[in-house]
Amino acid sequence: MLQAFDYCDMRIVVGTTNAAKVAAVEEILKEYPHLAQAEISSVKTESGVADQPMSLAETVDGAINRARAAFAECDFSIGIESGLMEVPKTKSGYMDVCACAIYDGKEFHIGLSSAWEFPDPKVTALMVEEGMDMSQAINHAGLTSNRDIGAAEGAVGIVTKGRMDRKEYTKQALRTALIHLEQFE
């Protein structure tokens, strides 16, 4: 169970320097009155998993590892990781999902985004069979020439034609992880 916090002087550290992920955290916390005034900083962390996680467990582990690594002189740390997971009856057998882990120094609070599948199974095959990460795969497939697409609109921004971008996708995982914290405000 969470303990009571003084939310006025709260410090939150995000375990990434990815601009889309950090912006998602900054924007989403403004929607929560008990977190809106928190000081937010970011730090580069390692996920401890493959560059392209290939299961839900590996994706969640990556988020947890990032949150744990970022936890220093703060009230909460946040780890965010996207990865593939096997999903039966899909065209490629895989969907992408974003995991968020919020760490309070004792417990992790996990949330997930909606999952989505590449419309062309060949892109997923580049990740699964060739070992490419998502940015490499979509560059190789000619969907973008932006080598840093994950810090911009992300692959989800390309396949949805801008209807959902990486930041909005990340916000979904944050919102579902924040369910645990909002219950104790």
N, C-alpha and C positions, 0 to 999 in steps of 0.2 A: 504494500500500500504506500502511496506517495505521502510524503510529509508536507506540511505547510511551508510555503516559501514567501519571502518578502519580494513581491514581484516588482517593486519600485526600483530596486538596485540589481535586477537580474542581468546576468551575462550569459549569452548563448554563443557557442562556437560551432561553426559548420565545418565538417571535415572534408572540404574541397575548395579549390579556387576556381572551379568551373562557373563562369559568369551566369549561365542560365539557372543553375542550381542555387547559387547564392541569392540571385534576384528572386527566385521562387520563395525562399525562406523569408527574405525581407518583406516581400509583399504579403505573404500568407499570415505572418505573425501580427500584422496590422489589423487583421480581422478578429483577433482574439484580445479583448480588453485587458486580460490579465497578463498578456505577453507583449502588448503593443509598444511598451516603453523599454523593452529589453535592449541592451547593447548587444549588437550582433557583430561578430568578426568571423573570419574564415582562415583556415590553415590547410596547407596541402598535406594530405594523408595518403597512405597506401591502403588499398582494399584488402590485400592479402589473398585475393582470388585472381583467377585469370582475367586478362584484359577484356575478354568477352565471356562473362559468366554463362554457363550452359544449363543451369537448372534453377528452380526457385530457391532451393536451399543455398546454393552458391551465391545467388544474388542477395538474399537476406544476410548471409554471412559477410558479404562485402560491405553492406550498409552497417552492420554491427561493428565490424572491424574499424571502419572509418570513424564511427561515433566514439568508440573506445579510445582510438588514437588521438582524437581531438579533445578529449575530456581533460582539461587542465585549467585550474583557476576559473571555473565557470559553474553555473547552476545546472545547465543542460548542454549536451553536445548533440549534434545531428549528423548522421551519416546517410548518404543517398547513393544508391547503386541501381543501375539498370542492367537487365540481362534477359536471356532467353529462358523459356521453360517449355517443356514438352506439354502439348495439349492435344488430346485425341480428336480425331475427325477434322482437323484443320488441313489445309492444302499442303503445308510444308511439314506439319507435325510440331511446329514451335510457334510461340507468341512471345513478344517482348513485354516485360513488366518492370515497373520501377518500385523499388523497396526503400522505405525510410525507416531508420532506427533512431529514436530519441533516447538518450542515455542520461539518467539522473545521478550517476555514480554508484547505483545499486542495481537498478533494473533497466531493461530495454523496453521501449514501447514501439511496437512495429506497426507499420501501415503499408498498404500496397495501392498502386494505381490500377486503373483499368488496364487490360492487356490488349495487344493488337498484333496482327499478323501482316507481314509484307505481302502485297498482292501478287508479287512474282516470287515463287518458291526458290528461284535461282539465287536470289540475294541471300536468303537464309542458308542455302547450300554452301555459299562461299564462307559463311561463318562456321557452320557445322562441319563441313568436309575439308575446307581449306584452312581453317584456323584463323580467319580474318576477324578483326573486331568490326562492329557495325559501321564505323566511319570508313574503314578500309573497304568493306564490302559495297557500300553504296557509291563510293568513289569509283571502284573497279567496275561496277555495273553501269556507270555513267549517269547516275541520278543527280550527282552534284560534283563540283570540282573543289568544294570547300573542304579542306583537310581538317578543319576544326568545327565541323558541323554540329558536334555534340554540345558545344558552348553557344551555338546559335539556335536556329529553329529545330535542330535535331532531325533525325530521320522521320519521326512522326509528323513533323511540320511539312516535310516533302510529300509523304503519302496521303496526308489529309488536305493537301493543297492550302495549307495555312489555317485550317479550321481549328487545329490544336497544335501548339508548338511544345518544345521541350520544357519550357517553363511551366506551362499549364498542366502538362502531363506530370511533372514533378510535384506540383501543388496538390494533385489528387492523393499521392502517397503521403504527403505531409499532413493533409487534412485527416486522413484515416489514422495516422499515428497520434495526432493531437487529440483524438477522442479520449484517450486515457488521461491526458493532462487537464482537459476541460472539466472533467467530472469532479475534480478536486479544487476548483478555484474558489 
